[in-house]
Amino acid sequence: MRLVNINYVEEGEILARPIVSPFGNVLLQAGITLIQNYINRLSNMGVDVIFIEDDQFEDVEVYTGVSAQTRKAAYSTLQNLTNFVKEGQLSTLGADKIQALIEQMIDDLMASHDILSNIVEIRDYDNYTYRHSINTTVIALLLGIAMGWDNSRLLEFGMGVIMHDIGKMKIPQEILNKKGPLTESEFIEIKKHAEYGFELLRKNQDFSILSAHIAFQHQEKWDGTGYPRGLKGTEIHEFGRVAAVADVYEALTSKRVYREAMQPHEAFEYVVSQRGTHFEPRVLDIFSKSIAVYPSGSGVKLSNGQRGNVIRQNPAFPTRPYVRVTHEGDIRLLRPIDYNLAEHPSLMIVGVVNK
């Protein structure tokens, strides 16, 4: 299978992986032949990329960081949580379901065969807060695992990360979803979400004070220019410093009402460029070794003019994956060529290919 931007999917191609809504409804089954009506509907629903079958990539398997069942449970849990917050009943919400969810995420990630797999799903704006919270938690837990944290620490961390934006439930939707630039007063209101979230969580005895501090500190910056308190360096708890990296990377790779999503490698480059300013250098060292810069299945162009798709990751060299070349320019090769880019130092990825 290979990953293709929905705008380049051709009628007659075969879907290699089912399209599932955030709440677990199967929209299209794997193996279906795509007609233009299906392609148009997927595009209108916000699907950016899909996996299609390709004989030259039939041996390529793209693993998921967390299972579809875990993701479905996450959306359902966050939806229920939203209702409790809106009704002012967060204090009555037990943390048992959230704890079970984080435990399942940890188990899924521990069993994962890939560094960080693609998350191919409906990317509609209405569910952005849910999706962002879930994806940020997956990335953050991945970083925590790479840092060698034990399960109890990962659990406390994950319970805080998945709730890191809970304070946004108290921000007017017209501000959160505004397409144009925010006014000064609107930006001040947006920034209050960190304090709102902290207050909601610290009043609930089922969440530790450290979990609550993730909501409070995920917008702080290593150089002290963040908010709400302008904390600097190790004044920010380690949980907040790690969550901040996951939060920004996920946000950059997501489509919003006011901008398109960045490509994963573009978001990666931005995040690592903030070393010592926005983010702690040590955390970025872990991040740069733990993230698939070019996700498996994605199309890439090489410095020799050839193009193909990433077929698997290279854990020792995340920026230099294994690539299967299928084209010389626009001419299809008779036989594909596999490169381990770690063994070809003069060969570089110079761009991404959507088709």
Secondary structure, DSSP 8 states (H G I E B T S, - for coil): -EEEEGGG--TT-BBSS-EE-TTS-EEE-TT-B--HHHHHHHHHHT--EEEE--GGGTT-----SS-HHHHHHHHHHHHHHHHHHHTT-GGG--SHHHHHHHHHHHHHHHT-SSSS--------GGGHHHHHHHHHHHHHHHHHHHTT--HHHHHHHHHHHTTTTGGGGGS-HHHHT-SS---HHHHHHHHTHHHHHHHHHHT-TTS-HHHHHHHHHTT--TTS--SSS---GGGS-HHHHHHHHHHHHHHHTS-BTTB----HHHHHHHHHHTBTTTB-HHHHHHHHHHS-SS-TT-EEEETTSEEEEEEE--TT-TTS-EEEEEEETTEEEEEEEEEEGGG-TT--EEEEE--
